[in-house]
Amino acid sequence: MERRQLLAGIGGIATLSVAGCLGGDDDQPTTLWHDFSNAEEADLVDHAERFNEGRDDELNLEAISEIEDQLSTAIPAGDGPETFAWAHDWIGNYHEQGFAYDAADDVTLDLDATFTDAAADAVRFDGAVYGIPYAAETVALMYNEELVDGPPETLEEMVEIMDDYHDPAEGQYGLSCPPADPYFTSTFLHAFGGYFFDDETESLGVDQDEFIEGVELLEESIWPYVPQDPAYESQVPVFDDGNAPFAINGPWEIDGFRDSGIETTVAPMPDIAGGDPTPFTGIQVWYFTATLDDADEEALETAIDWAEWHSTDEDVILTNAENHGFIPVHEEYTDDDDLGDDVEAFAENVSMGVQMPSHPRMDQVWNPVEDALEQVFNEQESAEDAMNAAADEIRGRWE
């Protein structure tokens, strides 16, 4: 699914590779898959080395490209990892496909006492526990301090600044943002009360007036200022090269921007006249896969121990927050004022947002909406016509 590949496109990983083989033993039964960026991966390896100290069954790390496709093939074949990291929105789909392992009887943590309500709920589906939460995430407004004195308080102010810098003939743009990606543009699509899918009522909202108004807001205020190629790979370099004052992106890109010499500051999404900025939020989870159904007791113990340790160890939580902007979901750290400005800004955006639906039907929503947004972005369809067509396609897939 392209949406989530973009989210994770973060490390430029191109091939299956072993990111540690920490025990050096080909017979290690317990494997973790990830697609972290280089900086995130370095800390993950350090954490795994510490976790593995003194263990007979050491956790093996593998960095995977196109992880969704790899998992969908490997897990049914019994070749998948015991655990992997991803946002919570796959929970319902994995439940339906039989890809997940119910660890309700194996987890020793009290999820409700340990984590925020949103995080504890995110790993549950239909009475089962399919993982352990370790961080919250969302997108935020980022600005280049060399070009902008401070964050815009309103969308109107942001548009004025974008307009001042936007000069495509000179390779300069007002904004770096994947313009047709529902996750990155959700702040505006939700602004007037619109929604993609309601988990409780199982209703679709992309053809409702409030959602279409959000698409029209994108047309008016956002899309005129981004590069005309909507691909993630075309949008990120604009900010990374210092050719845009703003970016809308997530914590996975901060290290790269700063490594490129961009003085990047994370800020809240600006106020929207007549509405509210409402980005999608996600909970990062260590999933337990169906590979554990046939695993020996040692492998099961290692997978559970890793997820519980990683999500509760103070050094891990603080390192992830300070180095990568990961928002803690452990109750003891959610109000910590010493986690850094990045975490504070992302947390403020999370407080504005709405959690991504995890119902299996949502899996059929992403791509039709992205295709429809791309049609509107390319001026091939009106917002109303494109969203109505997307809604018809989605409901047809549900039948």
Secondary structure, DSSP 8 states (H G I E B T S, - for coil): -HHHHHHHGGG---S-EES--TT--TT---EEEE---HHHHHHHHHHHHHHHTT-SS--EEEE-SSHHHHHHHHTTTT-S-SEEEEEGGGHHHHHHHT-B---TTT--S-HHHHB-HHHHHHTEETTEE-EEEEEEEE-EEEEETTT-SS--SBHHHHHHHHHHH-BGGGTB-SEE--TT-HHHHHHHHTTTS--SEETTTTEE-TTSHHHHHHHHHIIIIIGGGS-S---HHHHHHHHHTT--SEEEE-GGGHHHHHHTT--EEEE---B-TTS----EEEEEEEEEBGGGGG--HHHHHHHHHHHHHHHH-HHHHHHHHHHH--B--BTTTTT-TTS-HHHHHHHHHHHH-EE---SGGGGGTHHHHHHHHHHHHTTSS-HHHHHHHHHHHHHHHH-
